[in-house]
Amino acid sequence: MRADVGRDPGARLRSNRAARLVGKGRGVDAGPFPAIQIQSLTKYYGSTLALDSIDLEVGRGEIFGFLGPNGAGKSTAIRVMLDLIRPSGGSVRVFGHDSRADSIRIRGMTGYLPGEASHYDQLSGRAMLDLLESLSGRAAIRRDELLHRLDLDPSARIARFSRGMKQKLALTGALQSDPPLLVLDEPTTGLDPLIQQELHGYLQEAAGRGTTVFFSSHVLSEVEELCDRVAFIREGKIVAVDRISELRNRLVKPVEVEFAESVDAAEFGEIEGVSVTSAEGSRLTFAVTSGMDGLVKALAERTVIDLDSVPPSLEETFLHLYESDRRGNSKEAEIE
């Protein structure tokens, strides 16, 4: 394991993220075409609708999270993007190239990590990387750096590799040629926390160089830490696409306040977007569904001893969006 990883392995990641916040729009290259442009994409497997006319656009140099439960359509969308399967309708363009007409060119510009990567177990790790390099048509200019940062010795036969080593090998194969687009499906599966941080740092640095990173993950904390924007997909439909901060603003924010003396909860009943969810003597808990301005002004008229408001996590946002979508679908079904 690398000896130069300090007590706070996320420090470099936060520094890299801060660097991307300055300059050219968080490192996003405006370019003539977006990195990924999906329009009305539809896919049927027999009579089963896997993708329901989805639209999505990802900018160049963006780290974009694609989230959803198993069977939501994430892997199907990725496979259509790379022309591994054909759509039933709609289109996908990568850097302006059509996913069907220009699929070979697109694959040459893409580093792809499938959710369950396969290897030739009889080969050594290095021979496997050489094979992937030859297939990509691009020199493996980042290989040595990646092997060091991911702490992988590729000299042994792959049959002897552990699950984590195989994941490191697959990541190195996808990233080694420094392609302009990375499509990663569950990239940190099987990695220990320090190696996860190394990977996060590398992806931030790649995005700073202009690389677009499109990845799906069930680890919501890493999506929250890394991504510029996220998309939520459920049952083949895009539920929401936005910056994480904006998605959080859609949620009810709990605010707990302790006053110097008992207060009447009814005094706060006229504040727009604010309701009292519990009252115990001098302590009130509010649910805020819009801006905080009205509540703050009301609190300023009283003596406040303590105030606590914890922003919702991405996981809470995720669950809220899916629950809201489920309720909306139920109502539609009732109307029909």
C-alpha positions in Angstrom: 0.0 0.0 0.0 1.3 3.5 -0.7 3.0 5.1 2.3 2.3 8.7 1.3 -1.5 8.6 1.9 -2.0 10.8 5.0 -4.4 10.6 7.8 -7.0 12.4 5.7 -7.0 10.6 2.3 -9.8 12.8 1.1 -7.7 16.0 1.4 -6.3 15.8 -2.1 -9.8 15.0 -3.5 -11.3 18.1 -1.9 -8.4 20.1 -3.2 -8.9 18.8 -6.7 -12.6 19.5 -6.5 -11.9 23.0 -5.4 -9.5 23.6 -8.3 -12.2 22.5 -10.7 -14.6 25.1 -9.3 -12.5 27.9 -10.7 -11.6 28.7 -14.3 -13.7 27.3 -17.1 -16.9 26.4 -15.4 -15.7 23.5 -13.1 -13.5 22.2 -15.9 -16.3 21.8 -18.3 -15.3 22.5 -21.9 -18.1 24.2 -23.8 -17.0 22.6 -27.1 -19.2 22.4 -30.3 -21.0 19.3 -29.0 -21.8 17.9 -25.6 -20.0 14.8 -24.6 -23.2 12.8 -24.5 -26.6 13.7 -26.0 -29.5 11.2 -25.6 -32.8 12.0 -27.2 -36.0 10.1 -26.9 -34.1 6.9 -26.3 -36.4 3.9 -26.1 -35.6 0.2 -25.7 -37.8 -2.8 -25.6 -36.8 -6.3 -24.7 -39.7 -8.2 -26.3 -42.7 -6.6 -24.7 -40.8 -5.3 -21.7 -40.0 -1.5 -21.9 -36.5 -1.0 -20.5 -36.0 2.7 -21.5 -39.0 5.0 -21.9 -38.1 7.8 -24.2 -35.3 9.3 -22.0 -33.5 12.6 -22.7 -30.1 13.4 -21.2 -27.2 15.7 -21.9 -23.7 15.6 -20.3 -21.2 18.4 -20.8 -17.6 17.9 -21.6 -15.3 17.7 -18.6 -18.2 16.9 -16.3 -18.4 14.1 -13.7 -21.9 12.9 -14.1 -23.6 10.3 -11.8 -26.2 8.0 -13.2 -28.3 6.5 -10.3 -31.1 4.0 -10.0 -32.1 0.7 -8.4 -31.3 -2.6 -10.1 -33.3 -3.0 -13.3 -33.9 0.7 -13.6 -32.3 0.9 -17.1 -28.8 2.2 -16.2 -26.8 -0.6 -17.9 -29.2 -0.7 -20.9 -28.6 3.0 -21.5 -24.8 2.5 -21.3 -24.9 -0.4 -23.7 -26.9 1.5 -26.2 -24.5 4.4 -25.9 -21.6 2.1 -26.9 -23.6 0.3 -29.6 -23.4 -3.0 -27.7 -27.2 -3.3 -28.1 -29.5 -1.4 -30.5 -32.2 1.0 -29.4 -35.9 0.6 -30.3 -36.1 4.3 -30.9 -34.4 7.6 -30.3 -30.7 8.4 -30.6 -27.4 8.8 -28.8 -24.6 11.0 -29.8 -21.1 11.0 -28.2 -19.0 14.1 -29.0 -21.4 14.7 -31.9 -21.0 11.2 -33.4 -24.0 8.9 -33.8 -23.8 5.8 -31.6 -24.7 3.5 -34.5 -23.1 5.1 -37.5 -19.9 6.0 -35.7 -19.7 3.3 -33.1 -16.1 2.3 -33.8 -14.9 5.9 -33.5 -16.9 6.3 -30.2 -15.4 3.2 -28.7 -11.9 4.5 -29.6 -12.6 7.6 -27.6 -14.1 5.8 -24.6 -12.7 3.9 -21.6 -15.4 1.5 -20.5 -15.7 -0.4 -17.3 -18.7 -2.8 -17.3 -20.4 -3.8 -14.1 -19.0 -7.3 -14.3 -15.7 -7.1 -16.2 -14.4 -10.3 -17.8 -10.7 -11.3 -18.2 -8.6 -14.0 -19.9 -7.5 -15.8 -16.8 -4.7 -17.5 -18.5 -3.0 -14.2 -19.3 -0.9 -12.1 -17.0 -2.3 -8.8 -15.9 0.2 -7.0 -18.0 -0.6 -9.0 -21.1 -4.3 -8.2 -20.6 -3.5 -4.5 -20.4 -1.4 -4.8 -23.5 -4.3 -6.4 -25.3 -6.7 -3.7 -24.2 -4.2 -1.1 -25.3 -4.0 -2.6 -28.8 -7.7 -2.8 -29.1 -8.2 0.8 -28.1 -5.8 2.1 -30.7 -4.4 4.6 -28.1 -1.1 4.5 -26.2 -1.4 3.5 -22.5 0.2 6.7 -21.3 -1.3 6.5 -17.8 -0.7 2.8 -17.1 2.3 3.1 -14.8 0.7 5.9 -12.8 -2.5 3.9 -12.4 -0.7 0.7 -11.4 1.2 2.7 -8.7 -1.9 4.6 -7.4 -4.1 1.5 -7.4 -1.3 -0.5 -5.8 -1.4 -3.3 -8.4 1.3 -5.7 -9.6 0.2 -7.0 -13.0 2.9 -9.6 -13.4 1.0 -12.6 -12.1 -1.6 -14.6 -14.1 -5.1 -13.2 -13.7 -6.4 -16.6 -12.4 -4.5 -15.9 -9.2 -5.9 -12.4 -8.8 -8.4 -11.6 -5.9 -11.7 -9.9 -6.7 -10.2 -6.5 -5.7 -7.1 -7.1 -7.9 -9.3 -7.9 -10.9 -11.3 -4.7 -10.3 -8.1 -2.7 -10.2 -6.9 -4.4 -13.5 -10.2 -3.6 -15.2 -10.0 0.0 -14.0 -6.4 0.3 -15.3 -7.5 -1.1 -18.6 -10.3 1.4 -19.0 -8.3 4.5 -17.8 -4.8 3.7 -19.1 -5.1 5.4 -22.5 -6.5 8.7 -21.0 -9.5 8.7 -23.3 -11.8 11.8 -23.5 -14.8 9.8 -22.1 -14.9 7.4 -19.2 -18.0 5.2 -18.8 -17.8 3.4 -15.5 -20.3 1.0 -14.1 -19.9 0.6 -10.3 -16.2 1.5 -10.4 -15.3 1.0 -6.7 -16.7 -2.5 -6.3 -14.2 -4.6 -4.3 -11.8 -1.7 -3.6 -10.7 -0.9 -0.1 -11.4 2.7 1.2 -7.8 4.1 0.6 -7.8 2.8 -3.0 -11.3 4.2 -3.5 -9.9 7.6 -2.5 -7.0 7.2 -4.9 -9.5 6.5 -7.7 -11.7 9.4 -6.7 -8.6 11.7 -6.8 -7.6 10.4 -10.2 -11.1 10.9 -11.7 -11.1 14.5 -10.4 -7.7 15.1 -12.0 -8.9 13.6 -15.3 -12.0 15.8 -15.3 -9.7 18.8 -14.7 -7.8 17.8 -17.9 -11.2 17.9 -19.7 -12.2 14.2 -19.5 -15.9 13.5 -19.2 -16.7 10.9 -16.5 -20.1 9.1 -16.7 -20.6 6.6 -14.0 -23.3 4.6 -12.2 -23.0 3.6 -8.6 -25.0 2.4 -5.7 -22.5 4.1 -3.3 -24.4 7.4 -2.9 -21.7 8.9 -0.7 -19.1 8.7 -3.5 -21.6 10.2 -6.0 -22.2 13.0 -3.6 -18.5 13.6 -3.2 -17.5 13.4 -6.8 -20.3 14.5 -9.1 -21.2 17.8 -10.7 -24.7 16.6 -11.5 -26.7 13.4 -11.2 -29.6 11.8 -13.0 -32.0 9.5 -11.3 -33.7 6.7 -13.4 -36.5 4.5 -12.3 -38.4 1.9 -14.4 -36.8 3.3 -17.5 -37.8 6.9 -16.9 -35.6 9.8 -15.9 -37.0 11.1 -12.6 -34.7 14.1 -12.1 -31.5 15.6 -13.5 -29.8 18.4 -11.6 -26.9 19.5 -9.4 -26.9 17.8 -6.1 -27.4 21.1 -4.3 -30.5 21.9 -6.3 -32.0 18.4 -5.7 -31.5 18.9 -2.0 -33.4 22.2 -2.2 -36.5 20.2 -3.3 -36.6 18.3 0.0 -38.2 19.2 3.3 -35.4 20.6 5.6 -35.8 19.9 9.3 -34.9 22.7 11.6 -34.8 22.2 15.4 -34.8 25.4 17.6 -34.5 25.8 21.4 -35.8 29.1 22.7 -34.9 30.8 26.0 -38.5 30.3 27.2 -41.6 28.4 26.1 -43.2 29.6 22.9 -46.6 29.0 21.2 -46.2 27.0 18.0 -49.2 28.8 16.6 -47.1 32.0 16.4 -45.2 30.4 13.4 -48.3 29.2 11.6 -48.4 32.0 9.1 -44.9 31.6 7.7 -45.0 30.4 4.1 -43.3 27.1 3.5 -42.9 26.4 7.2 -44.8 24.1 9.5 -44.2 23.0 13.1 -43.8 19.2 13.3 -43.2 18.9 17.0 -43.4 21.2 20.1 -41.9 20.4 23.5 -41.8 23.3 25.9 -39.1 25.7 24.6 -38.0 23.4 21.8 -39.8 23.4 18.4 -39.0 21.4 15.3 -39.9 22.9 11.9 -40.3 21.4 8.4 -39.1 24.0 5.8 -40.2 23.4 2.2 -39.0 26.6 0.7 -36.5 29.3 1.6 -35.3 29.9 5.1 -35.8 33.6 5.1 -39.3 33.7 6.6 -38.3 31.4 9.5 -35.1 33.3 10.2 -36.9 36.6 10.4 -39.4 35.1 12.8 -36.7 33.6 15.0 -34.9 36.9 15.1 -37.7 38.4 17.2 -37.1 35.9 20.0 -34.2 34.7 22.1 -32.7 31.5 20.5 -30.4 29.3 22.6 -29.7 26.7 20.0 -30.5 25.9 16.3 -29.7 22.8 14.4 -30.4 22.1 10.7 -28.8 19.2 9.0 -28.9 19.3 5.1 -30.4 16.2 3.6 -28.0 13.6 2.3 -28.0 12.4 -1.3 -29.5 9.1 0.0 -32.4 11.1 1.5 -32.8 13.0 -1.8 -32.7 9.7 -3.7 -35.4 8.1 -1.5 -37.6 11.2 -1.6 -37.5 11.4 -5.4 -38.3 7.8 -5.9 -41.1 7.9 -3.3 -42.5 11.0 -4.9 -42.4 9.4 -8.4 -44.0 6.2 -7.1 -46.9 8.2 -5.5 -47.3 10.2 -8.7 -47.5 7.0 -10.7 -50.1 5.5 -8.3 -52.2 8.6 -8.7 -52.1 8.4 -12.5 -53.1 4.8 -12.3 -56.1 5.7 -10.1 -57.2 8.4 -12.5 -56.9 6.0 -15.5 
